Amino acid sequence: MMNNTQVQQSNSKTYTLNDLFDSNFFIIPDYQRGYSWETEHLEDLVKDIENISRLENSHYTGTIVATLHNVLPNTYELVDGQQRLTTLVILLSEIYHSDPLQFKEIESLFLVRGSLGNERTVFTPNKETRDCFEQAIINRNVTLPSIKSHEAILNAQSFFKKWLLQGDAKLIYYTIVKKLNFLFFTPSYNKEIGIMFEVINNRGKQLSELEKIKNFFIYYSTIFDKNKLRDDINLRWADIQKNLSLAHRTSNDDENAFLRNCYLVYFATSKDKSWYVYDECKVEFDVKNDDPLQGDISVAKMRGFVEFLANASLHYAWFFNNRYLLASYSGDLKDELYKCIKYLKCQPVFASIMPLYLSIMTRLDKPEQVVRMLELLEIVNMRLYVLPDVFRRSDSKQADLFGFAYEFYNDQGWNSETDPAITAYGSIQIEGDIFEWLYHNLAQITYTFCSSDKFIDNLFLDDTEQFNFYQWQGVRYFLACYEEEIKNKRAKRSFNIERILSGKKSVGENFNDQLSLEHIWASKNREDEFPTYFHTKRRLGNFVLCGLSSNISLSNSDIPNKIELLTANNKVGDGALDMLQISELSKILDIVTGEMTDYKRQTKNYWRDMAIKICDKREELFLNFALKRWRLPNEKIQKRS
């Protein structure tokens, strides 16, 4: 908070928007966030304008904080109020283009000013927003958004265009330029700007930690006159935002998670500190420390972190939108890399391995090693975090994995010949380079906490266990991998495992494109004798993956009828999936029925034993498949029967 002396030494006065823009230009510094108002904020502004238009007097609307530009005449750099001013300029542009003759004064006052050949935009957003703003708002060109601030600009433009069709544009214009009053505050000292930067960065519309970091880095480079650093940050941040947009990870929570993962790899393995990256960076890069030597060290580290963020954002885009990899990666082993990332993305949880993924992907100079590491990472994640009940806490041993990610990235030149090492678990001597170090550590930690016996135990339901495999987060991934295996092995056909990620919104009317988890012995079938929580109804062998059909889930018929219904729907309509695990299920039913000829009547025990036999046979297939599919290197396993 500023004291009274500072306020007195600063210039403040209320202005209408018309007065504020008369002969003045405004620039948003690059350390400010991009445009971020959403529809709810636009609706609030519209309500304010409509209410004020009915008042006789002008209305105080807010405070604008700005400093005079040190080079350009009549130009102010906005410190606070940029979101509201940007929105009002977008609205004024829409009013102007609704009737250029009637509102011709808007162009020179708020949009573009200057003689022919020397035109200059009156209002200039920060670098990340500038191109989209000038193309869409000033030049009226069709523009496709690549980052979320662009989406916000185009959303505001569309919103106001629709609103003006319903309202009185002349009255709206008069209200905006004559009846909105702003307190215009111009601090006298740069130190005040630093204080305001901190305050403004932590109020108003919540910024993500990633946005705060960008603002702080630009601010740091500005006050220390590191122009090259500022340009580099702006350039790479455009890549970061584009890639996060391609990854469909642009919410504050998404950006915060991305930043935490990057911090764990680049700076420290502390999970606690990773929740406060902005605060940690303010300590790491102290703006009060003006020692030139320390400044050079800070600039190098800051530049390195921004470069890592940019590269990591690309690998994030490949992970969450891995078809983008096929379009943007031209290195070796593209198909193998795509396949590895596809499996990781389809796993239901990946928070514990994401720093490792980002760390491994920095070594694409050795693609064959990267593919090898990612294949192991999928096994590690499956056995430690996807399987039910390996760890009681979902974040158990995360610190170890984060440590591996940090060491792999920051000690890339390690070699056992110069620095002998053993694995973190099992005291096994490691021979080779940093890839071998990571490979053996990942294999050893997995074997330590999920041996092959424990692996099997977690897929088999004891009589005393209360678990229900219908609620296992990994069941769809497991059955999809099984389907892929039997399709490849028996029918020499491919199966797109990414189908398990499709929801109702993405498949439209073709429900066969959405994979559904179905009971074989319906949970409500013969419920009086065998309640929904009956042991066999909860076993892994009682579930099958099939194309969704509107009537399957409503069937509580006996097992033969249910399997007949599943089989009928398996090959119905265009694009039917023809899941082989359903065809296999029909064959298992025939075998089981043949084994039950000594039952004289179809009593309740008959149906119970039929379900048990079906589950036994399917789980034998499942367990042998799982041991092969997620086997650790050099792990000795025996076929289960």
Order of alpha helices (4+ residues) and beta strands (2+ residues): alpha-beta-alpha-beta-alpha-beta-beta-alpha-beta-beta-beta-alpha-alpha-alpha-beta-alpha-alpha-alpha-alpha-alpha-alpha-alpha-alpha-alpha-alpha-alpha-alpha-beta-beta-alpha-alpha-alpha-alpha-beta-beta-alpha-alpha-alpha
